[in-house]
Amino acid sequence: MPPKFGTSGLRGLVSELTDGLCAGYVRAFLQVTPHSGRLMIGRDLRPSSERIAAAVAAAAAAEGLEPVDCGEVPTPALALAAMEAGAPSVMVTGSHIPADRNGLKFYTANGEITKDDEAAILQAYAGEADCPPADAVRDPEALPAYRRRYLACLGRGALTGLRVGVYEHSSVARDLLSETLRFLGAETVSLGRSDTFIPVDTEAVDARTRKMLAGWAADHDLAAIVSTDGDADRPLMTDADGRVIPGDVLGTLTAHLLGADTVVTPVSSNSMIELSGRFARVIRTRIGSPFVIAAMQAAPKDARVAGFEANGGFLLGFAAEGRGGLIAPLATRDAFLPILVPLAETMRRGMGLAELVAALPARATASDRLTGVATEKSLALVGLLARDPEAREVFFNGHGAEAGLDLTDGLRVTFQSGVVLHLRPSGNAPELRCYAEAEDDETAARLVQEVLKTAQETIDGDRPSRV
């Protein structure tokens, strides 16, 4: 696929993200974005990110701005630093996708770009730009400022006595996460550090990774294992037995513990959120942080609103009170808050993460994806199923009568049995995603694999049917 905009900015194959193409999009972004003469730039640990960041700096200089290099930094840390400086920013990252791909995430001085901003950038894009190299000013403060945010909120002794494993892989936050945990009093154990980039999708943790996490938990006597995706805007956390806690469960716990009365979350998140009765309002959106942010901004002015996605990325829309003090709003996906707040609560209450999760309604979710599926094929399949009830009956054979159909984002079918199945083409990668909700983890995981197998057979033409 050629580079394109999706729910997380511009993404594409590294071979197609040329310096000229990246510079062209950055110049278009700066032409339609208010600024004070500076562009702040961050990057993840992919081999291609340093080269692309240099192209971003060159484009900023060509537009008359001073490029500021924040280095290898989590996306939310860059966004926080840029918003506090009143400057736009660009993060070079492909998030959870493989290292042969990369991308650009764009932020105004107010936070993530909106869909309107995206349209303006696309309209202003005039093709590849040939920009001479430029030196960037180094800013080393983004990382310590981000860490201080959590120390001030939770207090230095909040995690004293916890032994936490940190799955480091190639997350840009691997050192900062360990440091933050230790500053809060926890003992940390380094796990799985890698010199090569490992794509970790917190929304679709594969069976091999789950087995590895469970093994580490058993071997090291850990209260939890924590990690993030590549650019650290999505959390990954397990309980003491190494069981992965889904991102929307972490979001529900975190929003409740911080005192939110309104939650904004995509349609793919667990229906347990409403069933829990912990929030006065639950607002459902399309998948993607721009849609969550837009709905958060439209919430009542007096609402204590938080947003999160099934991948765990957490957005704080109000000044919340922690054990150590207030934490300011940050309306961009964050991985640290939904890791640290539930851990601190386990210490306060003298219980494990599994007990916190068990207090929520028992609705299990699972998700996975088919990779390397052309977007047009995914769209064609989902479009057919959305408009043809007989095709759905054949495709979802054995799941019984439908109780509801939701086309907010892809195809989400609720069956009278209580099972929910959701198919959605990815907005920024050649992938077809499947989400399932059922009465237990095993059933949800099995349903996802069955649906994806049927989808693959249908796309390949190996399934003789109306579909």
CORURSUL-V472581 format. One line per field, one symbol per residue. ss: DSSP state (H for helix, E for strand, - for the rest). phi: phi as a letter, one per 20 degrees, with the letter a starting at -180 (. if undefined). psi: psi as a letter, one per 30 degrees, with the letter a starting at -180 (. if undefined). A space follows every 10 residues. Layout:
ss=???
phi=???
psi=???
This chain:
ss=---EEE--EE EEE-----HH HHHHHHHHHH HH-----EEE EEE-----HH HHHHHHHHHH HH---EEEEE EE--HHHHHH HHHHH--EEE EE-------- EEEEEEEE-- EE--HHHHHH HHHH------ ------EE-- HHHHHHHHHH HHHH------ --EEEEE--- ---HHHHHHH HHH---EEEE E--------- ------HHHH HHHHHHHHHH ---EEEEE-- ----EEEE-- ---E--HHHH HHHHHHH--- -EEEEE---- -HHHH----- EEEEE---HH HHHHHHHH-- ----EEEE-- ---EEE---E E----EE--E EEEE--HHHH HHHHHHHHH- --HHHHHH-- ---EEEEEEE E---HHHHHH HHHHHHH-HH HHHHH----- -EEEEE---- EEEEE----E EEEEE----- EEEEEEEE-- HHHHHHHHHH HHHHHHHHHH -------
phi=.fgbecfcne brfgfeefgf ffffffffgf fddgbdocce ccbeefgeff ffffffffff ffeneefdee mebfgfffff ffffemcfbc deadleefff cbacddcefe pgfefffgff fffefdofce dfgcedfece efffffffge fffenfefdf oedcedfekc ffefffffff gffeofedcf cmfcedfdfd efebffffff fffffffffd ldfaccabfg dmdcecbdef enffegfffg fffffffenf dcddbfffff fggfffmecf ccddcffpfg fffffffefg gefedccbdf fngdcddbfd edfeqfcfgb ebgcefgfef ffffffffem cefffffffe gececbbabe dmdggfffff ffffffdcgf fffffegoen fedaccdgbn ccddeffofc ccdbffebbf cdeccccbfb fffffffgff ffffffffff nedfagf
psi=klklkafgak llkeffilee eeeeeeeeef fgkklggkkk kllagkefee eeeeeeeeee efggljkjjf ajkkefeeee eeeffhlllk kjkgcfllfg lalkkkklff aklleeeeee eeefkgakkj kllkkkkkjg feeeeeeeee eeefkfgfgk fkjkkjjecg kfgeeeeeee eeefflklkk khkkflkjkj jffikleeee eeeeeeeefg ikflklalae ghgklkklaf ggkkjlefee eeeeeeffgk fkkkllfflk ffeeffgfke kjkkllkkee eeeeeefflk egkikllllf ffkkkkgljl jaffakklkj hlkkfeefee eeeeeeeefh lleeeeeffl kijklllalk lgjkeeeeee eeeeeefjee eeeeehkffa kkflkjgejb jjkklfffkk kkkkkkfgli kjkkkkkafl eeeeeeeeee eeeeeeeeef gfjjle.
